Amino acid sequence: MDYKTIAQQTSQEVFGYNQDTSGWKVVKNSSTFICHTITQSFAMGSISPRDFIDVVCFKCYEGNMAIISSKSVDFPGYPPTSEYIRGYNYPCGFVCSP
């Protein structure tokens, strides 16, 4: 399998998403927000559906560097339900730099 070609094609496809703004709308224009993510069950139901409540931060730094970070939090606006198993994410993110 040619992984390098797959990586390059994927990068070009994601870049295309950024260029094509039709059908997209801005839902929040802020550097700090709460994200509620829901996953479906997997492996014929052997892995239950989960939900995650994360605080997400986008921050730009000197030198044209950006960091997108997130961590799970408890948030009263989205209490746990019996429909999903509440998942928790440790601090994670992406550092984008030239």
N, C-alpha and C positions, 0 to 999 in steps of 0.2 A: 504494500500500500504506500502511496506517495504522500506522506504526511505533510511535507513542505508545501506541496501544491494545494492540499486541502486547507491548510492554515492560511495560505495566501488568498484562496477563493473565499474563505469565510471572512477574512479581513475586508475584502472588497465588498462583499455582501452587506456587512455591518456598516461600512462607510456609505453605501448606497441608501441604507435606512436613514442615515443622518441627512443626506442630501434631499431625499424625497419627503417633503413636509405635508403632502396631501393626505388627508384623513387623520392626521395627528392633531391633538390640541393640548395646550399647556393646562395642566390641572393644578399645579402648584409652582409658584416661583419664589422659592425660599431656600436658604442654606441648611435649615434644620426641620425635619418632619418625622411623623410616625408612619410606618409602613405596615399594613396588615397583609400578609402573604398566606395564601391557602394552597396546599398541595392535594392532589387526588390520591386515592389508594393506588397501590402498585403491586405487581407480581400476583395478579389474580386475587387481590384482597389480603395477601399475607402481610403487607405493610399498610397500616391504617392511614387515612388522610390526616394531615397535620395543619396547624396554623401557627404562624409566627408573628410576634409584635416586635418590630425593631425601630429604634431611633436611627435615622440615617442623616449623615452630614456630608455636604459637598463643600470643600474649602480649597481656595486657590492660594498659592504661596509664591514668593519671589522666585524668579528663574523659570517662569512658565510651568510650574508644577501644580498639579491638582491631586487632592486626596478625596476619595469617596469611602467613607467608613460607616460601619453599622454595628449595633449590639442589641440583643434582645432586652426588653424592659417590660415591667408590668404597667399596664395602662388601663385605667378604669373605663375608658370608652369602648374597650374590646375585652370584656371578661371572658374567661374560658367557657366553652360550651361542651355538651356531651357529643356533639357532632364531629369534633376534631380533637386530636391529641395535641396539646400545647407543646410546641417545640421551642427550644432556646438556642440562640446562636451566641457564640463567644465573640469578642471583638474581632472584626475582620474588615477587609476593604481592599481597595486598589490604589496604587500610587501611579499617577500618569506624569511622566516627565519627558522632556525632549532627549 
